[in-house]
Amino acid sequence: MAISTPFIRSRTSRAARSSHFSGTSIPPPLAAAGSFASTLSLLLLVFISSSDVVSSNLHTGSAFESSDGIGAFRRSVLALKSDPLKPRFDQIRKQADDHRSLALAYAAYARKLKLENSKLVRVFADLSRTYTDLLSKPAYKGLFDSDSESIDETTLRKFEVEVKERIKVTRQVIAEAKESFDNQLKIQKLKDTIFSVNEQLTKAKKQGAFSSLIAAKSIPKSLHCVAMRLMEVMFKMKEYNGAHIEIKAVEDYKFLNSSYVPVLKQLESANLQRFYFENKLENATKDTTNMKFRNPKYLSILNHLRFYLPEMYPTLHRILFLDDDIIVQKDLTGLWKIDMDGKVNGAVETCFGSFHRYSQYMNFSHPLIKEKFNPKACAWAYGMNFFDLDAWRREKCTEEYHYWQNLNENRTLWKLGTLPPGLITFYSTTKPLEKSWHVLGLGYNPSISMEEIRNAAVVHFNGNMKPWLDIAMNQFRPLWTKYVDYDMEFVQACNFAH
């Protein structure tokens, strides 16, 4: 039997590379044995030394045949399930898949960092698509066909070249983008740090605002003691040049009940009670802007008594209203000589520029407010107000106050306090007074000049820094302390120090 073998590159003999078994006469038994031995030897060489076996038909496209023309074994027969090019293809495909995933990962990271208006996002996304397009090319479909018995080396070479080109571009883009990624990462870390510090600062501000509110609104023990002991005694211990002193309690005014007074009726509301009295520290510090409006004093009837002056003093024609945090420095009888021009309320205006206009005190997104009032109207101050009670009764100001206070039970027209309803009640019925009658801001504004204070008839410690508190401004505190009689028995008994 004649046997033709493929061209074999052997490790054992260089001569074997050019050896060629041609037809030779062999006895049948030996021929059969030789045929089996040759085939076995050939198979062993293929499996044991597959990395060194290269069939010449990979280069020449021809197969070796015996001299008598009998067909030779082809490479595909030896590689039915172990094509030596298959591992090489798998490795190339894996590299393509890995770099495609890498491009997608960088695209996602660039998207997260918002680099250069997402330019790098598009670059890496396009790179990823080039790998996808390559792997789906019709020309390379045979490489991915699991039923194919062999892999065409020419196609594989072209596939490998394209993969390497894309890998080269991918690595180049990554190298160029690395600086942008590093810089953006540093920027992001800095932003995170700033955000964290800002959160801590905001929290500290809220806590500070809450503490300041507690310090401002709480009454020191010694002052509370003085107030309790001197409610009536203090005015009886001194002469006031024949002035009539009258001290009354809220209970003395029988008309002050929930059926008549909107504030008292609203205080009976469960929702309003929860708003004021069921707030904890963590809730109070969430919103420093609205925190002060949760102070129950804004619905205290003592604050709203100012709207009932004609009923409290039915025989009076004019009255001067003073807050408890003011100091009278000059004679105020001149106010009775002012022509009120038929107006109800004489007050010092506080607006300048765009500040302290009606728009800052009311909700002008509400149709009722928008319809009735001018957002640019100038606001005025409570603290020292000269009221014409006859004009008040004529204009029915208390009824006007009741109307708007009832409408604002859900706090949609204004937040809280007495100034917004006062601005509404006395809208277009307020007489502006000369500013030296009433100088405000000593409880929050350190820039008020001492000359302005000296010229003022009344100075007002409106704000949190009251003169009797430790948080008072030192330059303004003596304006109040000089009137405190520290030799008085009750002041000493209450341990009210300088």
Secondary structure as GFF3:
##gff-version 3
##sequence-region A 1 498
A	DSSP	three_ten_helix	15	17	.	.	.	ID=ss1
A	DSSP	alpha_helix	28	48	.	.	.	ID=ss2
A	DSSP	three_ten_helix	50	52	.	.	.	ID=ss3
A	DSSP	alpha_helix	57	60	.	.	.	ID=ss4
A	DSSP	alpha_helix	75	78	.	.	.	ID=ss5
A	DSSP	alpha_helix	86	113	.	.	.	ID=ss6
A	DSSP	three_ten_helix	115	118	.	.	.	ID=ss7
A	DSSP	alpha_helix	119	135	.	.	.	ID=ss8
A	DSSP	three_ten_helix	138	144	.	.	.	ID=ss9
A	DSSP	alpha_helix	153	217	.	.	.	ID=ss10
A	DSSP	alpha_helix	221	229	.	.	.	ID=ss11
A	DSSP	alpha_helix	233	237	.	.	.	ID=ss12
A	DSSP	three_ten_helix	250	252	.	.	.	ID=ss13
A	DSSP	alpha_helix	262	267	.	.	.	ID=ss14
A	DSSP	alpha_helix	270	277	.	.	.	ID=ss15
A	DSSP	alpha_helix	281	284	.	.	.	ID=ss16
A	DSSP	alpha_helix	288	291	.	.	.	ID=ss17
A	DSSP	three_ten_helix	292	294	.	.	.	ID=ss18
A	DSSP	three_ten_helix	296	299	.	.	.	ID=ss19
A	DSSP	alpha_helix	301	304	.	.	.	ID=ss20
A	DSSP	three_ten_helix	305	308	.	.	.	ID=ss21
A	DSSP	alpha_helix	309	312	.	.	.	ID=ss22
A	DSSP	beta_strand	318	322	.	.	.	ID=ss23
A	DSSP	beta_strand	326	328	.	.	.	ID=ss24
A	DSSP	three_ten_helix	333	337	.	.	.	ID=ss25
A	DSSP	beta_strand	345	347	.	.	.	ID=ss26
A	DSSP	three_ten_helix	358	360	.	.	.	ID=ss27
A	DSSP	alpha_helix	367	372	.	.	.	ID=ss28
A	DSSP	beta_strand	384	388	.	.	.	ID=ss29
A	DSSP	alpha_helix	389	395	.	.	.	ID=ss30
A	DSSP	alpha_helix	397	407	.	.	.	ID=ss31
A	DSSP	alpha_helix	419	425	.	.	.	ID=ss32
A	DSSP	beta_strand	430	432	.	.	.	ID=ss33
A	DSSP	three_ten_helix	435	437	.	.	.	ID=ss34
A	DSSP	beta_strand	438	439	.	.	.	ID=ss35
A	DSSP	alpha_helix	450	454	.	.	.	ID=ss36
A	DSSP	beta_strand	458	460	.	.	.	ID=ss37
A	DSSP	alpha_helix	478	481	.	.	.	ID=ss38
A	DSSP	alpha_helix	489	493	.	.	.	ID=ss39
###
